[in-house]
Amino acid sequence: MNSSDFHPFIEFLHADLGLSTEVVELAQKQQALLLNHLPIILWQYGLVTLTQLNTMFDWLENAPASDQISPLS
């Protein structure tokens, strides 16, 4: 899966949660198998608050199917 497949979520992380490109890239490097783990990785490394983590889960739950991130095939 390439980065364009989860671009809407990355945009959400930048625009709505104010996460820097560096923070998101760090989490992406740690995440090799499932992109769905990105929110947990960000939280695990202390890069987002629990409130931000919950906001990410809310976004993922309510995002249109075309904006959803999905596991690698």
PyMOL commands that set and color helices and strands:
alter all, ss='L'
color gray80, all
select helices_A, chain A and resi 3-15+21-30+35-44+50-62+65-67
alter helices_A, ss='H'
color red, helices_A
deselect
rebuild
show_as cartoon
